[in-house]
Amino acid sequence: MIDLRSDTVTRPTPEMRKAMAAAPVGDDVYGEDPTINRLQDLAAEMLGFEAALFVPSGTQSNLIALMSHCQRGDEYIVGQQAHTYKYEGGGAAVLGSIQPQPLEFEADGTLALTRVEGAIKADDCHFARTRLLCLENTQAGKVLPLDYLENAAAFAHRKSLALHLDGARIFNAAVKLGVEVRTISSHFDSVSVCLSKGLCAPVGSLLCGDRSFIVEARRWRKVVGGGMRQAGILAAAGMLALTEMVPRLEEDHENAGRLARGLTEIEGLTLCPGSPQTNMVFAEVAAGLAHPLAEFLHRRGVLITPAAKIRFVTHKDVSGADIDVALREITNFFQQGGTPA
């Protein structure tokens, strides 16, 4: 199957599997897993932080970041379509008693700082206390501009807000901009990084911050059930994700461009403006055609998620030749009148 649903479907490389089999391990709850410790040190160094924490998932990484920055009754400002607000089960509210204040993203994936300023609550017992601003990079495949990040960091400092980045695909952003990842991460108090998307590790994310923040995050990781034992087996794949898989993200971006160019030639699809910047292509189809298109493609070995605005995601396990096959089958669908037969 040619799976264009997400880059979460990537499979670990043969080298990752070998490294996992041979990884030295210990009990990480005691801080004694040498492979995890190496991975955390590497991530902290790469992103320019004092420390890092290996966790099972990006959802947990963001959750414990929010719970470390905020107390019960505090508030975080976040994008309406942001992962930390919309796609993580409401964990901050459910488990942390932290109130979200969602705002609409701008077209480029930023949150307008004037709008953020207007959402900050006054110091009044009637209101939740605004403590944190959360950004996302990439946001729906869009890369946040470096000058915006600089302005957001200065703004957060002036307003006494902590600044967290859901950087699940921060390396895609860095590759797109042609900069070291710390050029992006240096603006934030904490950053979450996913290893199991385009970087191809089977499991895991990293939360980076200063030492005192990571001490607090480690406690919350235990509280929410994320303490793992001999998880160096997983961290070994994460080491290769960071040391071997970052440069090849450029190939995913190129394949996304190839897909986008092909989609513009197909009558029945409308490419969304600004797509793609990284490894995501968004296209709209007429009402009622998304599910028939997905069914048609599934029968021909191509997987997509049906929606009015379809997201096509390129990754390690999708080649240029696969893109050509997908384009051919999408073309066939519309040439046959848009039916799943």
C-alpha positions, 0 to 999 in steps of 0.5 A: 500500500502507498500510504499518504495518510500521515508520516506516523505510518513510517516503519523503522529502518533495518539499522534501527532494528539492529540497534534496538536488538543490541541496545544496552538497557537499564531501569529508566525510572531509576535514571539508569538506562544508558541508551535513554540517557545518551538520547536525552543528552543528544537531544538537549545538545541538538536543540540547545537546552540543558536537559531532555526527557524521553516519553512514549508519545507526542501527546504525553510530551505536550501534556506534561509540558503543559502540566509543568508550566501551569497549575490548576486553574491556569490557562494556556493560549493556543491555536484553534486547530493546534494539536495540543488543543484539538487532537490530544483528547483535552488532556490538559483540561481533563488531567491538569485542570488547565483551561485552554484559550484557543485562537484562530491561526493566521494563514501562515500558521502563526498566532497574531500576537495582537490577538494573543495580547487581547486574550491574556486575562487580567489579574483578577480572581474572576479569571483563569491565570494566563501562564503559557503560550503554545505554538506549533511548528510545523503547523499543517505543514507550514513553517513558522517564520524565524522573525515571528519566533523572535517576536513571539519570544520577546512578547512572551517575555514582556507578558510574563508568559512561558513559551512552549513549542509543539515541535513534532515536525520541528526538523521538517521546519529546520530542513525547509529553512536550511538552518540548525534546529536550535535556530528554531528551538532557542526561542522557546522555554520548552519544545516537544519533538516527535521521533516516530513521524518523518524521523521513522523511529517506531515509538517516542518523543522528547521534551526539552527544557532547562533542568528544573523544568525537566525535573518537574516534567519527569514527575508528571511523566510518572503520574500519567503513567509514562515511566518506562523501564528498559526502554533503551530498546526504543531509544536506540531507534531514536538515536538513529532518528536524530543522527541519520534521518534528518537530512533525508526529510528533504526528499519528503519535501521534494516528493510533496512538491512532485505530488502538488505539481501533479495534482494541479493538472487534475480536474476535480481537485483544487490545491490549497494556497501555499501547499506544500512547504514541507511534506504535506499537500492539501487539496479540496474536492467537491462535496460528496467525493472525498469518501468515494475517492478514498474508496477508489484509491484503497482498492488500487493500493493507495491510502488517504484520509477522506475529508473535504480538504484532503491531507496528503503526507509524504514520508520515507516509505513513499517514493517518487515512483509511488507519487506517480502511481497515486497521481495516475489513480487519482486522475483515473478516478476523476476521468471515470466520473468520480465513482468508486467502481 
